[in-house]
């Protein structure tokens, strides 16, 4: 018995020693290494250490770029009181003790952490006053420790997680995919943020919300809460006809404003003829957009129609009612077309339009265009009759008359008819040669068409000429 007990005692002693050595070794691994402080951009640029870093502290208002740092792992990393706008540590793959990001007044994003896969210990993101984006954390595969995000006043406004990269939806993704093994604490962030992580992305008031699709990737990941959106903005030069065409499989309607801005789209037929646009339509800065046939079946636009800086966009008018906007009878908001170098055929692209509830603006391009007048609009469809706001008709390369405006019965705002025409003729003062002159404005004044008290009336045949005096302007016969 004594022999057996001695063996057990020796065995226990060996196990205890092994555990002690193992604990010592683990503790040593977490506490060994060298400490460094980089307090200027020059320090950052010179820093070449890649191994055996225990604590690296980066601080200093002139520190604005971390892309030169080459280390892949660090035990403790502190980034505080810097001038960084983003954290660009593309080589970083692992942090084994703690990560602190605090008091960086210019820091708007923590996004360039492309290889950051492993974090052990606590991660603190605190008091970064303009921080709105933490999607660099989406690269994490393992996070063993606690996450605390506090006092970041612009971060985390609660909104549906249609994309994992939105605000605290990053945290929701890490939780839902079991990446985080620890406690998540959210406090004193955006006024409309949540403090309970389980409520991230949960919205009161239904599933019809607004979305911004800023890239091809956004469109591919787009997962709307319902088949109807409130407002929808689609932007990005990698948005092509094929890409935008896929949205119609996910949405049936947009209740508010649909904005197509800064894309490579060439046709409206892959989207606007399939998704019901129930409010305003904005086409802006689409350099290659040509085809308007996505709108050929529209009859009423329950908001604004705005086409800005789409220089190739066509306004086809034939067959009437089956081409571009020629079947639209009412625009409840404003009509703003600026510029319209490709608009011709006497305004046939709007043949049926008689009512605009807001401003009516058709601005040309002084270097090209064949507008001439809006006679077809008037002869075929009866012309525009009601403008609830301002009338703005200016800067056309070829406009030699105000034909098309004869039917106006109501103008609720001011009148600006300026600098139209050029070498091929100007708008005449009085009607001549079949072209309606500025005299039509005198008729509006005399017949009570102008409803605003003391409206601004600016009339000028071409740039450099004096404004026409409405008091001496004769009426048209």
Secondary structure, 3 states (H helix, E strand, C coil): CHHHHHHHHHHHHHHHHHHHHHHHHHHHHHHCCEEEEECCHHHHHHCCCCCCEEEEEEEECCCCCCCCCCCCEEEEEEEEEECCCEEECCCCCEEEEEEEEECCCCCCEEEECCCCCEEECEEEEECCCCCCECHHHHHCCEEECCEEEECCCCCCCCCCCCCCCCCCHHHHHHHHCCCEECCEEEECCCCCCCCCHHHCCCCCCCCCCCEEECCHHHHHHCCCCCCEECCEEEEECCCCHHHHHHHHHCCCEECCCEEEEEECCCECCCCCCCCEECCCEEEECCCCCCECHHHCCCCEECCCEEEECCCCCCCCCCCCCCCCCCCCCEECCCEEEECCCCCCHHHHHHCCCCEECCCEEEECECCECCCECCHHHHHHHCCCCEECCCEEEECCCCECCCCCCCCCCEECCCEEEECCEECCEECCCCCECCECCCHHHHHHHHCCCECCCCCCEEEECCCCCCCCCCCCCCCCC
